[in-house]
Amino acid sequence: MFKNTWTFTSQDVQRIAGTESEELDSSLRSQILLSRRCGQYTMNQEITKVKEKPPFDRSSSQDSMDELQLEDYWIEVDNIKKSSENRQEDQEVVVVKEPDEGELEEEWLKEAGFSILFGESAEDPQESMTFLSTLTRTQAAAVQKRVEMVYQTLRKKNKQHQIPDVRNIFAQRRESKEKAPDGTESQTVRTNENKYQGKDDQACSLVAGEKELIPPVPEEAPASETDIITLEVSFAEQAVNQKESSKDRTQKNKGYDTLLPNFRLPKEKTGTTKIGDLAPQDMKKVCAFAHIELTAFCDILGVELKKQKAVKIKTKDSGVFCVPLTVLLEQDQRKVPGTRIPLIFQKLISRIEEGGLETEGLLRIPGAAIRIKSLCQELEAKFYEGTFNWESVKQHDAASLLKRFIRELPQPLLSVEYLTAFQAVQNLPTKEQQLQALNLLIILLPDANRDTLKALLEFLQRVIDNKEKNKMTVMNVAMVMAPNLFMCHTFGLKFSEQQEFAMAAGTANTMNLLIKYQELLWTIPKFLVNQVRRLNTAFLKKDKKMRKKLLKKMAYDREKYEKQDKSTNDADVPQGVIRVQAPHLSKVSMAIQLTEKLKASDVLARFLSQESGIAQTLKKGEVFLYEVGGNIGERCLDDDTYMKDLYQLNPNADWVIKSKPS
């Protein structure tokens, strides 16, 4: 039991608060750590520990996390608390509203695309039915559960809502899945063997009430081994299978583990789809599917997922700090059209990198608190005027300003809606499932938040790449950055010591995953892209049917129309050949013979090797090959896409070479 009395002098407080830019000596750091281990402490006050029973047994909450590993975390928290005393007075704090009974489920259904149920959409009811028909078994169950909950709440409140009976909704869904337009059975259950041959149209197609055979997810491998994370099959369906196959063994991987598995993405023949590769209309559909998938996934794993709702309040409409991301970007785009990352954010990162990423203690050692306050005031007044003197900003000052910018956003970088969901990731049983949940959450973030988060994580990785000299491993960086992303909007709330420790360990773990697996997390799972393809195909069939009816009504020659339609699709291109166009770059299209080994990179190389035209001045990475139309709106292809496999998946697509939109 600890009997010591720790007294912090004014010099100690200054050093902890960062009024001197130097490393904390080991003895002081030990004092801080010991005081944390034994209970809360307040600055400038004497801490007296009486002989008493520890408040709780940490072993159950920390698992692989050792308290020594959290040392940097608590020091960062104390630095933040100290700097918040000098917080700008005009900073607004977003109020989070607890939804009323049934309101959460109603909002959930609207976001999932079922506004028609509440009479708030002019859409054809058949469109919602079409959308339902593309859902997996677990996704449909999640929708059905929320519809039933809303229905029960409305009946309780005696509200006269014209909401369809749940049984009718899902009876229609089953009928639509049982029979396809040609009379054959639709979306039948696939076998294991076929599913993993890389055929895109075979992913996550399920009939309600039937089981899909999914291979059991292996135990997490040591860091020296590599696991392939499956993106072809619905995460919720994988969780069902894993749950059934793991009944006799426990797979608990909670807590912070420095030996994270080396997960890698599988090589997909039809190409990997990254966030930013799809057209906005298709990305919107991906988000709707991801929204349902995340809920289904958490339902299966028994993790409560409560989406928070921010109450609209008045915030600053100009300036640098304490300004909403969307407002910042609006004023930045007036200066630099097309910018997607706040200019102040970019400049602070640039200033840190100018000082060299080999500086020991980078991000951990704070700048002087008084100087940081002064710099904030100067930046507010001079940044957009272009008169701010960046030479006066030391490297550690820039790092402190960057962290301050993040935590003083009126709404968290991880968004009000999903911040608690990011925090809840730690409660999922395995590292793979934690990554799957994070993947869906990243997809669901607003564009401005997601783009800024990506820029931050890429910068943090560059810092970690210099760990041999700056002594900032991924663990150190995660510890320092976690409070700035996760805790800033919970300051002032009272937590027990056990809750504080669990939150510290969990958020540091999540921060680690975000940094280490960012390439994977910014990948759109193949099963979601496939669902978008199926939805687009269903809508195309419906539109074609309506068009034919209209033409018939207008007394057109139906046979003539069908011949024209067929000739348009064929486009005089021989079988096994695609025609690649670059309308903004070349007047001539290229006819390319498809082979088993032909990749998107080969097509681009042929275009760039042309001896005339603008192609001569272009370099690799400036233009990309796109799949346009057919069962997808538009998709940028990665270099390793096998063209023949993709052509078989989407034979009606056009193939266009162009640059990516800024």
Salt bridges, closest charged atoms under 4 A:
GLU22 OE2 - ARG15 NE 3.65
GLU23 OE1 - ARG29 NH1 3.94
GLU23 OE2 - ARG364 NH2 2.51
ASP25 OD2 - ARG15 NH2 2.90
GLU67 OE1 - ARG37 NE 2.73
GLU67 OE2 - ARG58 NE 2.41
GLU71 OE2 - ARG29 NE 3.22
ASP72 OD1 - ARG29 NH2 2.59
GLU76 OE2 - LYS403 NZ 3.14
ASP78 OD1 - ARG36 NH2 3.42
GLU85 OE1 - LYS82 NZ 3.48
ASP90 OD2 - LYS316 NZ 3.97
GLU101 OE2 - LYS156 NZ 2.85
GLU103 OE1 - LYS97 NZ 3.32
GLU103 OE2 - LYS309 NZ 3.24
GLU106 OE2 - LYS110 NZ 3.32
GLU111 OE2 - HIS291 ND1 3.68
GLU111 OE1 - LYS307 NZ 2.13
GLU120 OE2 - LYS110 NZ 2.98
ASP124 OD2 - LYS542 NZ 3.33
ASP165 OD2 - ARG167 NH2 2.94
ASP200 OD1 - LYS526 NZ 2.67
GLU212 OE2 - LYS195 NZ 2.71
GLU219 OE2 - ARG249 NE 2.79
GLU237 OE1 - ARG137 NH2 2.64
GLU268 OE1 - LYS526 NZ 2.80
ASP277 OD1 - LYS660 NZ 3.12
ASP282 OD1 - LYS285 NZ 3.83
ASP299 OD1 - LYS145 NZ 3.84
ASP299 OD2 - ARG146 NH1 2.56
GLU304 OE2 - LYS306 NZ 3.89
GLU353 OE2 - ARG462 NE 2.54
GLU354 OE1 - ARG351 NH1 2.89
GLU358 OE1 - LYS469 NZ 3.83
GLU378 OE1 - LYS382 NZ 3.77
GLU380 OE2 - LYS316 NZ 3.23
ASP397 OD2 - ARG371 NE 2.70
GLU408 OE2 - ARG404 NE 3.07
ASP447 OD1 - ARG450 NH1 3.14
ASP451 OD2 - ARG340 NH2 2.81
GLU458 OE2 - LYS454 NZ 2.89
GLU497 OE2 - ARG58 NH2 2.54
GLU500 OE1 - ARG36 NH1 3.28
GLU559 OE2 - LYS563 NZ 3.70
GLU562 OE2 - LYS548 NZ 3.59
GLU562 OE2 - ARG558 NE 3.79
ASP565 OD2 - LYS544 NZ 3.52
GLU596 OE2 - LYS644 NZ 3.01
GLU627 OE2 - ARG533 NH1 2.78
GLU627 OE1 - ARG635 NH1 3.05
GLU634 OE1 - LYS658 NZ 2.90
ASP639 OD2 - LYS620 NZ 3.65
ASP640 OD2 - LYS267 NZ 3.43
ASP640 OD1 - LYS599 NZ 3.53
